[in-house]
Amino acid sequence: MADAEACFAVGDWDDAEPRLLAAADAAREKHNPLLLSQSLAHRTVIATASGDLDAAGQLAAGLSEPMAGQDLPYNAGAVAFALAGFRAATGDRRGAYNLLLRVWQSDTAGASRFYHRRLAPELVRLALALGHPDVAAEVAGTLAEDVTLAPDVGSVRGVWLRCRALVDNSVDPALEAVAQARCSPLLFEHTGACEDAATLLTHRERPDEARDLLLEALDLHEHAGAEAWAARVRARLRRLGAHPGSRGRRGRPESGWKSLTDTERAISLLVTKGLTNGAVAKQLYISPHTVNTHLRHVFTKLGVSNRVALAGVVHHSIG
């Protein structure tokens, strides 16, 4: 699960999804509902961001039970981020706002700050859009306290700068947040900082700078495969007079050897050498669950049903 979360956080979603599926399988075996909901939450985000709202809705349905009671689970921040994103994507901004605010207030009351970086930017944007500037200001103030407690954590400062910029309608802290985000591989912090700063620059009639930042965010969204989010950015670029083409998910085809990710190719090569899933897992420092999930994806992409057929495709593809 930790491996999956790392891939998810930096936007390597081709590798994150099989790991999340494997983590969910392991969580079911071990009767660990917390990690199961964590996997569902991240997969909901990926499905929403990629524009598959049917899949996102099915995944989100599995997250309703953990959030139903008065006592929220430890990972309520991750679950709320996923559910709020799905609700906003389907037009329910009020529902998204209410959920984020509920979890934010619960975390604040319990002095839990772990998910502040994930919850705060969208909560502030929605609060301002729905006419609750007092809530937005309160969130920004809490983030200022977070910076005092963790002055050397760049992502904490970056999120505070973004929220402060939105609340104060100020460009300079937004641009500082972009500079901070560029020092980190974290996808949401980087794309969010670019899009927030572009909004404020557009209001200041500085369209050239806004376009540059939106193009930066677009490249990151496309790299991750977040096609719905990329489409949103393209629409904003068109309003600014730019007309970027759709490059899709790294330009990778849907099937065949070239459709495989680096991890999938590495696993295919090792399997072709006769290694078991367990041996492949040890070689690549991943779990056997993850190897098995990757192999299912490989078989689907290559149109094969067993390891012998896989070996034939590998030998043909690499000569």
Salt bridges, closest charged atoms under 4 A:
ASP3 OD2 - ARG19 NE 2.67
GLU5 OE2 - HIS42 NE2 3.33
ASP12 OD1 - HIS223 NE2 3.73
ASP14 OD1 - ARG249 NH2 2.91
ASP14 OD2 - ARG250 NH1 3.71
ASP14 OD2 - ARG252 NH1 2.27
GLU17 OE1 - ARG249 NH2 3.90
ASP25 OD1 - ARG28 NH1 3.37
GLU29 OE1 - HIS289 NE2 3.55
GLU122 OE1 - ARG125 NH2 2.88
GLU145 OE1 - ARG113 NH2 3.73
ASP146 OD1 - ARG113 NH1 2.16
ASP146 OD2 - HIS116 ND1 2.71
ASP168 OD2 - ARG164 NE 3.92
GLU176 OE2 - ARG157 NH2 2.82
GLU195 OE2 - HIS221 NE2 2.98
GLU195 OE2 - ARG232 NH2 2.77
GLU195 OE1 - ARG236 NH1 3.78
ASP196 OD1 - ARG125 NH1 2.83
ASP196 OD2 - ARG162 NE 3.05
ASP208 OD1 - ARG211 NH2 2.08
GLU209 OE2 - ARG206 NE 2.76
GLU216 OE1 - ARG182 NH2 2.67
GLU216 OE2 - HIS190 NE2 2.60
ASP219 OD1 - ARG247 NH1 3.86
GLU222 OE2 - ARG234 NH2 2.92
GLU222 OE1 - ARG247 NH2 2.64
GLU227 OE2 - ARG234 NH1 2.77
GLU264 OE1 - LYS301 NZ 2.87
